[in-house]
């Protein structure tokens, strides 16, 4: 769970940095990235439990 939080935090901080530099605060890409991270984490957890 710690690594999931760190991955989401890293994505958020990177989004803030890029948005500040590019002056484009669109949240759609960030939302899709976070959903992808969470889905990947859930799938990985399920496959580890089956082994």
Wavefront OBJ file of the C-alpha trace (Angstrom):
o trace
v 0.000 0.000 0.000
v 2.958 2.267 0.695
v 4.201 1.886 -2.879
v 0.765 2.675 -4.299
v 0.693 5.908 -2.315
v 4.224 6.818 -3.416
v 3.386 6.138 -7.079
v 0.287 8.352 -6.923
v 2.201 11.058 -5.045
v 4.982 10.952 -7.649
v 2.481 11.262 -10.485
v 0.807 14.201 -8.766
v 4.072 16.039 -8.096
v 5.241 15.451 -11.679
v 1.911 16.766 -12.978
v 2.262 19.903 -10.859
v 5.791 20.493 -12.145
v 4.931 19.974 -15.796
v 1.746 22.013 -15.503
v 3.634 24.895 -13.954
v 6.264 24.854 -16.713
v 3.817 24.374 -19.602
v 1.041 26.558 -18.104
v -1.508 23.830 -18.898
v -3.478 22.643 -15.849
v -5.561 19.962 -17.602
v -6.413 17.202 -15.104
v -7.624 14.561 -17.546
v -4.206 12.985 -18.056
v -3.518 12.908 -14.327
v -6.848 11.238 -13.628
v -6.275 8.548 -16.244
v -2.747 7.916 -14.937
v -3.922 7.519 -11.336
v -6.738 5.170 -12.376
v -4.201 3.107 -14.344
v -1.855 2.919 -11.346
v -4.669 1.760 -9.056
v -5.964 -0.852 -11.523
v -2.430 -2.177 -12.055
v -1.919 -2.424 -8.302
v -5.199 -4.324 -7.835
v -4.403 -6.785 -10.634
v -0.900 -7.377 -9.271
v -2.291 -8.000 -5.778
v -4.817 -10.516 -7.119
v -2.207 -12.477 -9.068
v 0.121 -12.592 -6.038
v -2.685 -14.010 -3.897
v -3.310 -16.809 -6.400
v 0.317 -17.956 -6.367
l 1 2 3 4 5 6 7 8 9 10 11 12 13 14 15 16 17 18 19 20 21 22 23 24 25 26 27 28 29 30 31 32 33 34 35 36 37 38 39 40 41 42 43 44 45 46 47 48 49 50 51
